[in-house]
Amino acid sequence: MTEKASRRAVELSDSLPNQEKYLIEANHARIVNDTPKAIAAYEDLAKVNPGDMDVQLALAGRYEQASNFDAAKQRLATVLTN
């Protein structure tokens, strides 16, 4: 997905359920390499759906990218125990 298309998806996501909106925001932040915003959006998504291991794994990757290895390890542990 191009950056332009991703930005447009964010603009159109206001009326969507929170889970879908957070996923679009997280993907957009990842596409534009905004790790702090991606982490925030994935954290919001994890609050809405804590059992989603794809979200936990994505969070681990974003935390690793941000050199927050303790948080990455915690998220990976969540994935491994489920």
Rosetta blueprint (number, residue, H / E / L):
1 M L
2 T L
3 E H
4 K H
5 A H
6 S H
7 R H
8 R H
9 A H
10 V H
11 E H
12 L H
13 S H
14 D H
15 S H
16 L L
17 P L
18 N H
19 Q H
20 E H
21 K H
22 Y H
23 L H
24 I H
25 E H
26 A H
27 N H
28 H H
29 A H
30 R H
31 I H
32 V L
33 N L
34 D L
35 T H
36 P H
37 K H
38 A H
39 I H
40 A H
41 A H
42 Y H
43 E H
44 D H
45 L H
46 A H
47 K H
48 V H
49 N L
50 P L
51 G L
52 D L
53 M H
54 D H
55 V H
56 Q H
57 L H
58 A H
59 L H
60 A H
61 G H
62 R H
63 Y H
64 E H
65 Q H
66 A L
67 S L
68 N L
69 F H
70 D H
71 A H
72 A H
73 K H
74 Q H
75 R H
76 L H
77 A H
78 T H
79 V H
80 L H
81 T H
82 N L
